Amino acid sequence: MTNIIEIKKLRKVYGDGVEVVALDDVDLTIKEGEVLSIVGPSGSGKSTLLNMIGLLDTPSGGEIWLKGQNITRATPKERARLRNKELGFIFQFHHLLPEFNAVENVMMPLLIAGVDRDEARDRAIALLQEVGLADRLMNRPNQLSGGQNQRVAVARALAGHPSIVIGDEPTGNLDTKSSDMIYELLRKLNRQMNQTFILVTHDMTMAEKTDRILRIVDGRIVCEMRRDGDEFVTQEICRAE
Amino acid sequence: MFELSIAERHILGNPRMVLFTVISVALAVGVIVVLIGLTEGYRQDLIDNTVENSPHVTVSPKEGEDYIYLYRTLTAIATEHPEVVAASPRLVGGAAAKHRDNVKGITFIGVDPLQEDLLLRVQEEVVWGDFYDLQFRRYAAVVGSALADDLELKVGDKFRITRLDASLQLTAVGIIETGTGLDRTLIYLPLGTAQQLLGEGDVVTEVGIRLSEIYAAPAIAADLNGRTLYKAESWQEKSRDVLEMLDTQQYYSWAFYLLIFFISGLGIVNTMIMIVSRRTREIGILMAMGASRGSIIKIFILESVILGPPSALLGGGLAHVAAKLIGTIEVPAEFYMTDRMTVVLDLGTFLYVALFALVVNFIAGIYPAFKASRLDPVKAIATE
C-alpha cells in the first residue's frame, strides 16, 4: 500500500499573548485504504490534526504531503481545489445546507467541482440509495432524523470520489444504533472504494473497529495501536503511559 | 452555477429581511425617478410655456430708441423666412383702467388681431366674447379675466383707460384667461387705438414672430440682427437664465440622488452582513467542500445584485403611482406656470436609474462578500 499522507514534524501553535501548543512535532504516515481513528481527551489536538490533514487549517511548522505532493504552503485556491477533489468531510453535526433537499446537498461538492448538473444528480441519487435513503431524496434536513441526516452527510462526503474521508466525531451526536449503522456504512464504502478514512472519536467501541488507533495527548501522539487480525498490537510506549 | 442556486435559496430563506431591503432600494429608485421627472416636467412646462405663450423671436427697437418706426418693413423682411408663421407688430405700454369705482394699473398691448392670434393663439384663450372683434371695432378691448373681476367688468361694459393726458372710453368685447399672472393686468387693444393712446404716431414697441420650427429661432434672430439695426432675440436667449439655472440645479440634484442611493446602499450592506453572519457556518461548510474564495464572493454579490431588478421594478411602479398622484394636485398658477405640476416619466431615465440601482446593489455586496470569503473555515464551522 502506498502512503497517501505523510506528516513530518507538524506543529501548530495558537498564540494571542500566551502561546498554546496544539500540535507538537507530530510525525504520521497514513496508507491508502486505511481506516484510522484518532482518540484523546478534549483539547488534546486531535481536531487540530484533522483540520490540518483536511487542509482547513495551516500549520505553524513541519510539512504535510498528500499523494507525494508537499501541500504545506499551497495557495488558498489550490487548497480549495484539493478539498474538493481529494477530501470528504463528515462533521459531528450533519451541517447540511438547510434550504436544499438530500439530493441537492449531495450534489453540492460535484457542482462546486463543475460537474454537469444531470450527472451530479445521478451520482447523488446513486449514493443516497447506497446509504439507504432512496425514499428520502427530496426531503430537506428538517424533514429527516439525525441519523438520516448524517447518512446524507456521508453521501455528500463521498460524492466527489475523494481519496480521503475525514470524520470529526461523525457519530458523536447519534444514538448507538445509528452510530453502528453509520460506521458499518463507512466500512462498507471503504471496502468497495478503497478510500482512506480518518476518524476522530470519543467512542472507543468504534475506534476499536478501525485498523489503527492513535492516541493524542497534549499535541503529541502518545500511543499507536495497530490491528493484527482480531487483536491490536500495542507499542511499548503505550504500556509505559 | 451552484453559486446562483445558493444565492437564490438564501434570498428565499430570508423573505422578510429581503423584502425590507427591496423596499428601501425601491423607494430610492421611486423618489429619484419622480424627482428627475419633476425637474424634466418643469423644464418642458417652461419651454412649452415660453414657446406657446411668448414669441419665438422678439424684435425690439434700435439701440437708444423707444419705438420701432418702420415696423411694416421689418415684418416684410421677417416673413421672407419660410419658417415664419406670424410677425405681429405690438405696442406695449402701461395705463390705468377705471370701471365704476375700481381703478387698476394695466398693461395694454395694441395688436393686429389676425397676426396676434397667429402669434400666440389668443382666440383659444378667450373665454368670453370674441378676440376678432378688435379687428372691426376701434374702441374695443379684450380684458384679462382676473382684471375683469377686479374691475367688475363684463363683456359689453364700457370702461375708461387713461395714460398721462390721453383717455379713451372702450367697450369690453372679450375676456381672456391665459392661466398666468398676465390675467391680472392684460388688456388687448386694436393697434390704432393703442397708438392713439400713446400719441407717438404709427409706431410699435416690438414685433413678435412665431415660427413653424422653434429651434430655427436663433438663426432667424441672427439673420434679422444682421440685416436690420433692430434687436432680435430668440426664445432660447430670453429664457437662457432660467434654463441655465435648471442645468446648475441638476448638479445639486445629482449629489442629492447619490446621497439617497448611498443611504439605501447602507441598508443593503446591513442586510448582507446579517445574512453573512447568519450563514457563517454554512460558508465554512462550503469551503470544506472546496468552494473557493471567489465562489463565496460570487454567492453574496449575486445575492445583493439579484435584489436589484425587483427593487427597480417596484420603484418604477411607485414612481408611476406618485407621478399620477402629483398630477392630480392643483397648484396656484401664479406660483407655477400651469395649475398642474407635470412629472415626465421617461423610460430612458427609469432604465438609467435602475441600472444605477444595480450598481449600488453590486457595490453594497462587495464588502460583506469579501468578509465572507475571508472567514477561517475551522472557526466558521465551529460557529453555533
Contacts between the chains, C-beta under 8 A, distances in Angstrom:
chain1	res1	chain2	res2	distance
A	51	B	378	5.1
A	54	B	288	7.1
A	56	B	287	7.5
A	56	B	288	6.1
A	56	B	377	4.6
A	56	B	378	5.1
A	56	B	381	7.7
A	57	B	376	8.0
A	57	B	377	8.0
A	57	B	378	5.1
A	76	B	292	7.5
A	76	B	293	5.9
A	77	B	292	5.6
A	77	B	293	7.4
A	77	B	294	7.8
A	80	B	287	7.0
A	80	B	290	5.3
A	80	B	291	6.7
A	80	B	292	4.2
A	80	B	293	7.3
A	81	B	290	6.6
A	81	B	292	7.5
A	82	B	290	7.8
A	83	B	287	7.4
A	83	B	288	6.2
A	83	B	289	7.0
A	83	B	290	4.3
A	84	B	289	6.5
A	84	B	290	2.2
A	84	B	291	7.7
A	85	B	290	7.0
A	87	B	290	7.8
A	89	B	285	8.0
A	89	B	288	4.7
A	89	B	289	7.3
A	91	B	285	7.8
A	91	B	381	6.7
A	95	B	281	6.8
A	95	B	282	7.9
A	95	B	285	4.8
A	95	B	381	7.0
A	97	B	6	7.4
A	97	B	9	7.5
A	97	B	282	6.1
A	97	B	285	7.3
A	98	B	13	7.5
A	98	B	282	8.0
A	99	B	9	3.7
A	99	B	10	7.4
A	99	B	12	7.2
A	99	B	13	5.1
A	100	B	9	6.5
A	104	B	5	7.8
A	108	B	2	6.6
A	108	B	286	7.7
A	108	B	289	6.0
A	109	B	289	4.6
A	109	B	290	6.3
A	111	B	2	3.7
A	111	B	5	7.9
A	112	B	2	5.9
A	112	B	286	7.5
A	112	B	289	5.7
A	112	B	290	5.1
A	112	B	291	5.2
A	112	B	295	7.0
A	113	B	290	6.8
A	156	B	289	7.7
A	160	B	290	7.6
